[in-house]
Amino acid sequence: MTRARALALLVGLLVAACRAPTPEMTTPSTMVPTAVVTTEAPAPTLRVAVTGPLSGVNWWAALGSEGSALDRLMTHGMTASLFVGTAHEPAADLAMLPLAVPRPDGDGWVVDQRIAADRRWSDGRPIVAGDLTFYLDTVRSFSLDGSHAYPTGVVSVEAPDDHTIRIRYERAPGPDLWPGEIGRVPFVPSHHWEALLADIHDRPALYGLEAPAPPGAMPETVSWVVAGSREDAYRLLMDGQVDFVHDPVGTAGLPAGLLDDLRETAALTTSVRSPVRVLAMNQRVAPFDDPAMRLALATIVDRVELAGMLGATPAYSFYRPDSIAPAGPGTFDGERLDLAARVDAAVTILEEAGYTWATRPAVVGREVEGGSALRRPNGSPVGPLRLLVSDHDSMRVEAAAWIAGRADLIGVEMEVVPTPDLAGIVLPPLDSDASRGWAIALLGWRWTGPADPVGLMIHLFHSSEDSYLAGGTNVTGLASATFDDLADRYRVTTSPSKAVELAAAMEAVALQEAAQLPLYRETITEAHAAGLPFVPVVDGIHADPRSWPFQSP
């Protein structure tokens, strides 16, 4: 994998300031932590304040590379798709159940997915299979950019009849392709667009087309209220003129007085951001070439305590919601051990692996007396270690200092080293010296590729993604034949239930190897009217409420 492809697949290192995300950080992610995707349209119509008007472009341009985040937000509900959320949850009133299973067909594979006969556009016309093929034909013929993309590995999409979609693949479509990519492809009202596009011959002409708004896939359920500024939007909320403020950074940075007024007149809810922060331990170099050292360090990190200190939420997974802490090797949060028990467990792991101390850590009752000068089984010292962290992220710097303090309890000296170009240190291209030039770092990963959320974990841990050997995003050099076999089987399985089993097994291997330890996800505080029966989470509000991730107030 080239460096360009690695960076295209993953915004691997989020080096922007955590309290004021850059536009890159607010790119919608396919991972939706702690959110539940509803299939019930909330009622009544939700009044949502936004801080800018539509830029006047048509639907195709809104989703193109020149469209703004607000354009995409407001036009989202004009379409329908077979799947919602993470593209693993079928839209039950459109994708008829049971879901189609791919079958071999000549040199390739084919899926025949039936769609419901009673879904209609807002003008009363039925949603038909030809609406999906029209969209994909338009994307391919005009080479559309931005959010438009012809699914990788798809040979053709056909409509044998109004209620059957036939997808032909060049290879066995694993979860990334079916339902992954094709499940999120939008249906568009072809009866509206066909005549309008008849005389359009290139992308610029299409994007510049002045066209009436197309029928939507859902009745209008959002009333967009344009405010002149962020502060104006929150004042509209306090005055009862809107129900929710769509603000990518939430209430962060608002004047203290305005925040006080919000607390008195509105409701505040904390939502979870999708990027996951991890402690990455480079297996190419000592001491993290030894799994005992990695597991011991993972053992002393209490993610609940760390997240509480940061005002974040604990992270236990790379690809799934973190509502329940797992149990097993490397996951001591599942047992909620206190500090003394964690130190005792870490010391046991190290002693059994042959490590020694100048002064051994001691646990007296529930009190911990830290150790000093930990040595490897061959007698060489462990540390001092440089814990690399982005100097643009104050939250990660604070987290790194806390981790260094815990490492000191088991005799591992760490120096926190803020650096301006962490991506340049750990991401390809790398020669042998560069791949071994760091030992431990606090990184941030976010999936920005196709809709299959398990893909992040595969890109981080499959040996074919080694950042030095293959130019990929496996920056810690994990080489596990067991993980590779599970991932390879996951990629080609055509069984949704088997895919879930394989994903869980992959994560168990990744946690036991402890090459990267999930630490926390950042949170955001959002304001909404008191008394709402639901609270949309950040980036979760758009025109189609059936795809809103939300939580209880």
N, C-alpha and C positions, 0 to 999 in steps of 0.2 A: 504494500500500500504506500502511495506517495504521501509526502507531507500535506500537499494540497487536499488529497482525499481525506486524510485523517482529520484535518481541520474542518472540512466540509461536513463530515459525519458528526463531529462532536465539537461543541464549544468547550474544549477540554479543560482549559484553565480560566476560571472566571476571575480576572484580575481587577475588575472594576470595584469601586468602593461599595461596600455592602449596604450602606444606608441610602445611597443615591444611585440606583442602577443606571447604566448606560442603556441606550436603545437596544444594543446587542443582548443585554441581559434580560430585557423584557420580551424577546422573541418568544412567541407561544411555544410551549413544550408539550410533548405528547404524554408526559407523565403527570398524573393528577393525584397528588398525595392527599390523603384524608378526605377526599371529596367523593360524594356519591352522585352518580349521573342519574337523573330522574327521567322517567318517561311520562310524568304527569305535568302538563302545562300549568304553571302557577297562575292563579287568578286573584284579583283582577289584573288589568294591565299595569305593568311596572313602569313608573316614571323614573328615568335614569338621566342624571346630569352628566354631561361630557364637556370638555373644555375646548372644543373647537368644532367647526362645521365640516360637513362633507366637502371634499375638494371639487365636486361637480363632475367626476368622471363616471363612466358607466361601470356596470358590474364586472366586466372582464378586466378593465383597467384597475379597478379597486383591488383585485387580487393579484395584479401584476407587480413587477418589481418597483414600479413608480408609485404604487398605491401606498397610502399611509396606514398606520395601525388602526386609526379611527375609521378609515374607509372600510377596512376588512371587518372591523367590529360590527359596523352598522349593516353591512351587506350579508353577513354570515347566514342569516335565517332565510335568505331567498332560495336556498337550495335544500335538497334532501340527500341523504347518503344511506347506504346499507347498514353502516355501523356508526356508533357514536362513541364518545369518550376516548378510550385508548385504542379503538378499532378492534376490540375483542368483545364488544357488547353490541349485538345486533339491534337495529331499530325494528322492534317486533311487529310494528304495523306496516313495515315496508319489506324487510327481508323475511320471507316466509320460513317458518320453522317446520321440520328440522333443517339446519343449514346444509347446503350441498357439500359433498366431499369430492375433492379432485379425483379424476380417474385418468389412467393412461389413454392416449389417443394418438396412434401413429408414432411420430417421433417426439411428440410433446405430451402435454396434459391439458385437460379441459375441465371446467366447472360450469354446470348449469344451475344457476340460482334463480328460483322462482321469487317473484315479488307480488305483494298484495294488490288486489284489484280495486280497493276502495280508497286509496290515498289520492287526494286531489290538490291541485294548485289553488291558490286563493281566488282565481277567476272561475273555478268550478271544473276546469279541464282535468282529466285523470293524469296522474303521474305514470308514465309508461317506460318500458325498457329502452325504447328509442331515445328518451331524454338523456340517458347515460351515454349511449353510443354517440349521440350528437356532441356531447361535451368533449369526449375523448377524441373524436374526429377533428373537432375544432382546435383542440390543444395541439394535436400532431400536425395538422396542416398549416397552422399559423406559427408553430414553434413558440408557443407562449411561455412566458417566464414567471418569476415570482412564485406564488403559491400554486400556480398551474404546473403540472408535471405529468407526463405520460408514465404510468407505472413501469418500473424496471422489470424486465423479464416477461412482460405481457406481449404476446404476438398480435392479438386482436381481441376486440370485444364486439359481440354481435347481439342482435335482438331477433331470435327466431320467431317470436310473437310478442305481443304487448306486455306479457307478464313473465318472460324468461330472458335472463341475461346469460349469455354464453361467453365465458372468458377462456381464451386459449393461451397457454403458457409454453415457453420454450423448454422449461425444466419442471421438475416436481415442485409445486408451489408450497413451500413451508409457511409457517405463520407470518413471516414478514411480507409475503405476497398475498396469500389467501388465509385469513381475510385482511391482513395488515394493510398493504397499499391500496388494493382495489376497494376495500371496505370503506375507505374515506373519500373515494372519488365522488364528486357531486353530480346529481341529476340536475339538469337545467331545463326550463320550459322550452323545448325545441319549437313548439308552435308559435312562440313569441319571437324567437331569435332567427329562425331560418330565413324569413323574408328580409329582415333587417341586415343580415350578413351576406345577402346574395351578391351584392356589388362590392364587397370588401375583399381585398386581395393580399394585404400584408398586416403585420402586427401593429405598426404605428397607426394605420388607418382604423383598425379595429379599436385600439385603445383611445383614439380620438373621436370615436363615433358618439354623436349626441343622440342618445336613445332613451325612450321612456322607460320608467322603472318596470322590470319584469314582474310577473306574478310571483308571489312568495310560496314557499313550501308550507308555511304555517300562517294562520291568521295573525294580524298585527298584535303582538303581545307586549311590545315595548314602546313607550312614548319617549323619544329622545328630546332632551331639553338642553340646549346649548348655552353654556355659561361663558362669560368672558375670561375667567381665570379660575384657578383652583379654589381660591378663597371664595369667589362668587358662587361656585358650585356648592360648597359646604354651607354657605349662607342660605341658598335655596332649600337645602335639606332642613336646616334649622327652622326655616319659615314654613315648612310643611308643603312646599311646592314640588318636591321630588321625594322619591322613596330611597334612592341609592345614588351614591356618587361613584362613577367608574374612574378610578385613579390608580394607574399602574404602581405607584409607590405608596398607596394608602395615605394615612394621615401624617406620615413622616415629613418633617420639615415645616409643618404649619406653625404659625405664631402661637405662643403659649396661651394667649388670651382666647384665641379662636378654639383651641383644643379644649380649654376649660368650658367654653360655651357648648361645644359639641357634647361633652360628657353630661351636661345638664339637660339638653334638649333632644339628643339622638342616642342611638345605641352604637357601641363599638364592639367589633368581633375580630378575633385574631384568626387569620388564615395562614396556611403553610405554603411557602414558595416551593417550586419543584427542584431547583438545583440541590445536589447532595454534596456535602463537604466530607472529605475522607482523609484518613491518615495513611499515606502510601509509603510502604517499606520496600526498598529496592533489593530484590533477591539476588542480584548479581554481585553484591558486595557484602562484606562482614559489617555488622553482626547479623544482618537480616537474611543471609543465605541459610541460616539455621531456623527452621520452623518453630523451635522452642522459644527463641528470642522474640519472634513476631507474636506468638500466642501469649507470651508473658506480658508484653507491652499492651496487647489488646485487652488483657485481663484486668489491668489496673485502671483502664479508662472507663469511668462510670458516665455513660452518655446522658443519663437522666440529669446527673449533677452538672455536667458540662453545659448541656442545653439550657438548664435553668439559670445558670450564671449568665449566659449570653442572651437570654430572652428568645431562644430558638426552640425547636422541637427535636427530640432525639431521632436519629436516623438508623434504621437497622437493615435497610435494603437498598439496592441500586435501582430497582425497577417497580416496586409495588408500594402501596400505602403502608405507613409505619404505625398502624394502630396498636399492634401487639408485638412485644419484644419476643424474638424467637429464643428457643433454648438449645443448648448444645455447645460443642467446642467453639471458643472464641465469642460466645454470646452470653456472657455472665449477667447481662441485664435481665435475661429471662428468669434468673433466680434472685435478682435484686440484692446482690451481696453488698454489704457495707464496705468501707475502705479497708478495715482490718482484714476482713475475709478475702478481699481482692488481693491485698499484698501477700497474705499467707498463701493463696492459691498460686500467685505468680512465682513466689519463692520456691514452692514445691515443684512447679514446672521446670524452673531453671536448675534446681539441685538434681532432679532426676536426669537432666540432660548433661550433668557434669560441670556446671558453673560453680565458681567459688567467689567469695567476697573477702576484701580486707577486713571489713566489719559487716557481718551478716545482718540483714534486716531482722527485727524482732517485733513480735506482736505480743504485748502484755495486756491481757484482758481484751479491751477493744481499742487500746492505744497502740500506735505504730511508732517504732523507733527505726528511722531510716538507715539503710546500709550504705556502704561506700566501696568504690573501686571494684565493681563487678568484673570478673575475668572469665574468659571463655574456657572451655575444656582443655584447650592447648596452652593455657596460661596467658594468652595475649589479652590486653585490656579491652573492655567494651567502652568505647568513647575516649575522649569527648566526641559527641555527635553533633553535627550541624543540622538543625531542624529548619528547613527552608519554608518560607511562607511569603505570599505576595505582600509587598509593602503598600499596596493600594487598598487593602482590605483590613480595616482596624479590628473587625470582629475575628478574623482568622488569626491575626497577630495575638489577640487576647487568648484565643483558644490554644494557640501554640505554647504560650507561656504557661498556661494551666497544665498542659500535657507534660511539659518539661519538668514542672514541679512534681508531678506524680512519678515520672521516670526516676527522679532523684531518690525517691523512697526505696527503690530496689537497686540503688547503686549505679544508675546509668546517668552520666552527666550529659546534658543537652544544652546547646547554645542556640537560641532562636535567632535566625538570620533572615530578616526581611529583605526581599530582592525585587527589583523592578521588572525583571523578565523571567518569571518562573516558567512560562511556557517554553521559552527558548532553551531552558536547561533540561527539561524532561521530555519534550516532544521532538519527533524526528524533523530533519535528518540528524542522525547521531553516529559518530564513529565509536569504536570500542571504548576509548578513554572517556568520552562524554557520557556514554551509557552507564559507566561505572563512577562517574564524577559526583554523584550524590547518593546519600543513603536513606534519608527520610524527609518527607515533605508533606505539608498540609495543602491538599489540592481541592478543586471544585469541579465536578463534572455535571454536564447537562446534555441530555439526548436531544439532538436536533435532526435526526435522520428520519427514515420512514416510521410508520405509526407503531410498529411492534416494539413495546417498551423493553422486552427482554434483550433486544439487540444491544442496548448499552452494556449490559453485563458481558455479553459475548465479545464485544469490541475491547473491553477492558482486560479480559482474562484469557482469551483463546491464544494459543501459541503462534498461530499464523498472523496474529496482530502485534507481535513483538516489535517494540519501537525501534530497536537497534537492528535486529535481523531482518525485519520485514517492513519497516517504516510505518508501523501501525500505532495503535493507541494503548497497547499493553505495556505501559511505561515501567512496571515493576518487574517485568520479565518472568511472570508466572508461566511455568511449563508443566502442566498437569495433564497426563494422558487421559485420566478419568474425566476431567472437565471437558477436554477437547472432544472425547467420544460423546458425552452428553449433549454438547453444543451441536455437534455434527448431526446427531440424531434429531435434535430439536429443529434444525434448519430444514429438514426434509420431511418431517412428519406431516401427515395430512389429517391427523386426528386432533381436534381441539382439546379433548380430555388428556391425551398423551402429552400434548405440548405443555399443559399445566404441570403435570408430574415431572417432566424433564426440567422445566424451569426451576422448580423447587429443589430438585437434586443438584442442579448446577450451583444454586446459591449456597447449598449446604457445603459443597466442596470449596467454594470461594471463601466462606466464613471460616472453615477449618484451616485453610491455608493462610488466612489472615494477611495476605499481601496488601490488601487495601481494606481498612476498617471504616465502614460508614460511621460518621460522627453526628451530624446534625443537619437540619434544613432550616433555612431562615424563615421567619414569620413576617407577616404584614398585618397591620391593624387597619380595618376598613370601617367606614361609618355608614349607617343605614337608619331608616326610620324605625323607631321602637314599635314592636308588635307585629313585625313581618313574620309569616310562618316559615320563612326560609331566608338564608343569607347567601347570595352568590359570592364565590371566592374570587380572588384576584384573577383577572383575565377570563373569568368564567361567565361574564354577562355579554350576550349578543342577541340577535334577533330571534333565534330559535330556542325557546326555553327548554326543550327536551334534551338539549345538549349542555345545559347549564350544570356545572358542578357546584353544589351548594351544601351547606351544613345547617344544623339547627341553630337558632339564635341563642 
